[in-house]
């Protein structure tokens, strides 16, 4: 009986401590992989929410998005538009506590542009990024993109 109580106590303490380990609002609660290992890869847009609700019009516009984050700190982004391919590239980094993704777009004509995204979920297969009205002028809404990693 004492062993059972000890096991339950250890399990309870472990679950409480793991629940408080997460850096990201939407998990995972615990991962053996570093944020760098989880974020590097090829990502595809799986969903787009505005103020926590699926937004079909914007999702349809961005559904072809391919977002690649490389080990060397470079990124590329492409999205098929009606008659053209929208492509961006540059450098990426984490914010201080690794809950922010900072993209520095290299643009020789207009200068470098920096875009900051809050990471609310980062697992080995999912990444959720949130940004606000700085990307879409006229929007005062919270925009959240859910990406899924290409499986190899």
Protein Blocks (a to p, Z undefined) as FASTA:
>chain_A
ZZmmmmmmmmmmmmmmmmmmpmbfnbpfbdfbdfklmmgccdddfbdceehiacfklmmm
mmmpccdddfkopacdddddfkbccdddddddddfkopaccdddddfknopaddddddfb
dcfkbccddddfklmghiacdcddddddddZZ
